[in-house]
Amino acid sequence: MTSTARRPSRVAKLPPRERILDAAEELFQSEGIRRVGVQTIAERAGTTKMAIYRHFETKDELVAEWLRIVAADYQAAFDRVEAEHPGRPREQILGLARFIADGLPALSHRGCPFINSLAELPDRSHPARQVIEQHKARQTRRLIGMCTGAGLPDPEQAAAEITFVLEGAQVSTQNGSIDQAGDRLMRIVEGIVDRRRSPLGADRAAGG
C-alpha cells in the first residue's frame, strides 16, 4: 500500500476497510501513531469515525492490523527468495539482504515502521507490539533455517549477526550516520556468510 502521486483517485476505488488501512498507513508512517487520531484517519480515508469503528473496535486494533500487513510484506520477501533460489540457502540469505538494501532509500524519509512503532509503544501487552515481536521471532526462525541449510557452523550466531546488520543498517540510514549503507550492508552480510561456511556446507551449497 505505497502512496503515489495519484493517491486520491486510487484510494477512491478501494473498499472501505482498505481505504481506512491505506490512510492509516500513510499517517502512521509520516506522523507517528500517537499523534494521529481516528478522526484524522477518517478524514484522510473519506469516511467517518463510526465507519472505522465498524471495521476496527479500537485504534489499537487498527494499528495492529496495519503492522500485520507490513509484517506480511517482509514474510513475502522470505517466500520470494526461497522460490527464486530453491535449494540455495546462501543466495536466499543474500536475497534477503538485497531486499533490505533496496528498501533503505525509502527509510531515509519515513523510517522503519517496526522501529518507529516500538519507540511509541512501550507497553509489551499492546496488541501492535505483540504483532511486531511475533513477526521478529518468526523472521529469526526462518533466517536460522537458511543459515543451517547454508552449512554455517553456528546458525543461531550467524543469524544474530545478520539480523544486527540488517536492522542496524535501517537505523543508520534513518539517522543519516552512514553513507552507502546498502552497499556496505551487502558486503558485511556476504562476509558473514562466507566466513562462517564450513567446507561441507560450502560443498553442499555449491551442489544445490
Secondary structure, DSSP 4 states (H G I P E B T S, - for coil): ----TTHHHHHHTS-HHHHHHHHHHHHHHHH-TTT--HHHHHHHHTS-HHHHHHH-SSHHHHHHHHHHHHHHHHHHHHHHHHHHSTT-HHHHHHHHHHHHHHHHHHHHHH--HHHHHHHH---TTSHHHHHHHHHHHHHHHHHHHHHHHTT-SSHHHHHHHHHHHHHHHHHHHHHT-SSSHHHHHHHHHHHHHHHH--HHHHHHHHH-
